[in-house]
């Protein structure tokens, strides 16, 4: 997704802020231009979980333990994450597989719809692929492309359930991505809180790639492809904005 002050963001997060440190107005006001040289530079302040972004393995945990058993107290206000931070994640170059639920259903998934294991299996068969160890699985729900107004409801999203998540984990995939902001369905099933995040991130060490723009990939016929994504190595960061690439 393009990053700007208009990029949709959940209400509990700040949006992006963009400040110019040097621009054409400085020269119009009389700034020096030695040898005719002029330049511009800027600063962007933004949450690491904005737009298309990766959730690091320190982003979600339960019962005071992160992935690999590290204590939750290793995520600190002064240093960020001492363990499982986004700076520990290397660039990913692997096979990507698009599971197109929109194509399977013939329509976009409605807010709150549950996408189960059976639909993922059907979408995999429809793509003509078999999931392999190390794949990046990208799930198109149609949620993001259906947000045509500026008022995005982040509390009602279609997404996968725990059974579907565990099925993906059993295939030993490297990453799970989707065109929503939770990967899983919202609201959660009664008595649970982010159960898919807990299973994939905390239990299986699978990072999540959220807020993807998948319609162009689907329209280009992408089913299996070379997939490249590189997070910003923010030391102690819990996530990173990214611009993933699919090579068809």
C-alpha positions in Angstrom: 0.0 0.0 0.0 1.2 3.6 -0.6 2.2 5.2 2.7 0.8 8.6 3.4 -1.3 10.4 6.0 -4.3 8.8 4.2 -3.2 5.2 4.7 -5.9 3.4 6.7 -4.8 2.7 10.2 -6.6 1.1 13.2 -7.9 3.6 15.7 -5.4 2.6 18.4 -2.4 3.5 16.2 -1.1 6.8 14.9 -1.0 7.4 11.2 2.0 8.4 9.1 3.5 11.8 9.4 5.6 13.3 6.7 7.8 16.4 7.2 10.0 18.2 4.6 13.4 19.2 6.0 14.5 20.9 2.8 12.3 21.7 -0.3 11.8 24.2 -3.1 10.3 26.7 -0.7 13.6 27.1 1.0 15.2 28.2 -2.2 12.3 30.5 -3.0 13.0 32.1 0.4 16.6 32.7 -0.5 18.5 29.6 0.6 22.0 29.3 -0.9 22.5 27.1 -4.0 26.3 26.7 -4.4 27.1 26.1 -8.1 23.4 26.0 -8.8 23.0 22.8 -6.7 19.6 22.2 -5.0 18.2 19.3 -3.0 15.3 18.1 -1.0 15.1 15.7 2.0 12.4 14.7 4.4 11.5 12.7 7.5 8.7 10.2 7.9 7.3 9.2 11.3 5.1 6.1 11.2 4.0 3.0 13.1 5.8 -0.1 12.0 2.4 -1.9 11.6 1.1 0.5 8.9 -0.1 -0.4 5.4 1.5 -3.5 4.0 3.7 -4.8 6.9 5.3 -7.8 8.6 4.5 -8.9 12.1 7.8 -9.9 13.8 7.8 -12.9 16.1 7.9 -10.6 19.1 4.6 -8.9 18.0 2.3 -11.4 19.7 2.7 -13.9 22.5 0.7 -15.5 25.4 1.2 -16.8 28.9 4.3 -14.5 29.2 6.3 -16.4 26.6 7.3 -15.5 23.1 8.3 -17.9 20.4 11.1 -20.2 21.4 10.2 -19.8 25.1 11.7 -16.3 25.5 10.1 -14.3 28.4 7.6 -11.6 27.5 9.6 -9.2 29.6 12.3 -9.2 26.9 10.1 -6.8 25.0 10.9 -3.6 26.8 9.9 0.1 26.6 13.5 1.3 26.5 15.0 -1.1 24.0 12.1 -2.7 22.1 12.4 -6.5 21.6 15.6 -8.1 22.8 14.4 -11.4 21.3 12.6 -12.1 18.1 12.7 -8.5 16.8 12.2 -7.7 13.2 16.0 -7.0 12.9 16.5 -10.8 13.4 14.4 -11.6 10.3 16.4 -12.0 7.1 15.2 -11.1 3.6 12.9 -13.8 2.3 13.3 -15.1 -1.2 11.0 -18.1 -1.8 8.1 -19.5 -3.8 4.9 -17.5 -3.2 1.5 -19.1 -3.6 -1.7 -17.1 -4.0 -4.8 -18.7 -2.5 -7.6 -16.7 -4.1 -10.8 -16.9 -2.0 -12.5 -14.3 -4.1 -12.1 -16.4 -7.2 -13.2 -19.5 -5.3 -16.3 -17.9 -3.9 -17.0 -15.7 -6.9 -17.2 -12.7 -4.6 -15.3 -10.9 -1.9 -15.5 -12.3 1.6 -17.8 -10.4 3.9 -16.6 -8.8 7.2 -16.5 -11.5 9.9 -16.5 -14.4 7.4 -14.5 -17.4 8.5 -12.2 -19.0 5.9 -11.5 -22.5 7.0 -9.2 -25.3 6.1 -11.5 -26.7 3.5 -11.6 -23.5 1.6 -7.8 -23.2 1.7 -7.5 -26.7 0.4 -9.9 -25.9 -2.4 -8.1 -22.7 -3.3 -4.8 -24.6 -3.3 -6.3 -27.2 -5.7 -7.7 -24.4 -7.8 -4.3 -22.9 -8.1 -3.0 -26.2 -9.3 -0.2 -26.3 -6.7 0.8 -28.3 -3.7 2.1 -26.4 -0.7 5.7 -27.0 0.1 8.0 -26.4 3.0 9.2 -22.7 2.9 6.4 -21.4 0.8 4.9 -17.9 1.4 1.1 -18.4 1.4 -0.8 -15.3 0.4 -4.6 -15.3 1.0 -6.9 -13.0 -1.0 -10.1 -12.3 0.8 -11.1 -9.2 -1.1 -11.4 -7.2 2.2 -9.0 -4.5 1.4 -10.2 -3.9 -2.2 -13.7 -3.6 -0.9 -12.8 -0.7 1.3 -13.9 2.1 -1.1 -14.7 4.7 1.5 -12.3 6.4 3.9 -14.1 4.9 6.9 -12.4 1.4 7.3 -13.8 -0.9 10.0 -10.9 -2.8 11.4 -13.1 -4.6 13.9 -14.9 -6.7 11.3 -12.7 -8.6 8.8 -12.9 -11.9 7.0 -10.0 -14.2 7.8 -8.8 -17.7 8.6 -9.6 -19.7 11.7 -7.3 -21.7 13.9 -7.9 -25.0 12.1 -6.8 -23.3 8.8 -3.8 -21.8 10.5 -2.7 -25.1 11.9 -3.1 -26.7 8.5 -0.8 -24.1 7.1 1.7 -24.6 9.9 1.6 -28.4 9.3 2.9 -27.6 5.8 5.9 -25.8 7.3 5.3 -22.6 5.4 7.7 -19.7 5.8 5.1 -16.9 6.0 1.4 -16.3 5.8 0.1 -13.1 4.3 -3.4 -11.7 3.5 -5.1 -8.6 2.2 -6.7 -7.8 5.6 -5.1 -6.5 8.8 -5.5 -9.4 11.1 -5.0 -12.5 8.9 -7.7 -14.1 11.1 -11.4 -13.4 11.3 -12.6 -10.4 13.3 -14.4 -10.4 15.7 -12.7 -13.4 17.3 -14.6 -16.5 18.3 -16.1 -16.2 21.8 -13.6 -16.7 24.6 -10.5 -16.1 22.4 -8.2 -13.2 21.6 -6.1 -13.3 18.4 -6.0 -17.1 18.4 -4.4 -17.3 15.0 -1.6 -14.9 15.9 -1.0 -17.0 19.0 -0.7 -20.2 17.0 1.2 -19.0 14.0 3.5 -16.4 15.6 4.0 -17.7 19.2 3.7 -21.5 18.7 5.1 -22.0 15.2 7.4 -19.0 14.5 5.6 -18.0 11.3 5.6 -14.3 10.6 2.5 -12.6 9.3 2.3 -10.3 6.3 -0.7 -8.0 6.6 -2.5 -5.3 4.6 -1.4 -6.7 1.2 -2.7 -5.5 -2.2 -3.4 -8.8 -3.9 -5.9 -7.9 -6.6 -3.3 -6.9 -9.2 -1.5 -10.2 -8.6 -4.7 -12.2 -9.0 -5.6 -10.3 -12.2 -2.2 -11.0 -13.6 -2.8 -14.7 -13.2 -0.4 -15.2 -10.3 -0.7 -18.6 -8.7 2.8 -19.7 -7.9 5.7 -17.2 -8.4 9.0 -16.0 -7.0 8.3 -14.0 -3.9 10.7 -11.5 -2.3 10.2 -9.4 0.8 12.7 -7.6 2.9 11.9 -6.0 6.3 13.6 -2.9 7.6 16.1 -4.0 10.2 14.7 -1.8 13.0 16.6 -3.0 16.0 14.1 -4.3 18.5 11.2 -3.5 16.2 8.0 -5.5 16.4 7.3 -5.2 12.7 8.2 -3.4 9.5 6.5 -1.8 6.5 7.4 -3.7 3.4 6.9 -3.5 -0.4 6.8 -7.2 -1.4 7.5 -8.3 -5.0 6.0 -11.2 -6.9 7.9 -12.2 -10.1 5.7 -14.1 -12.5 
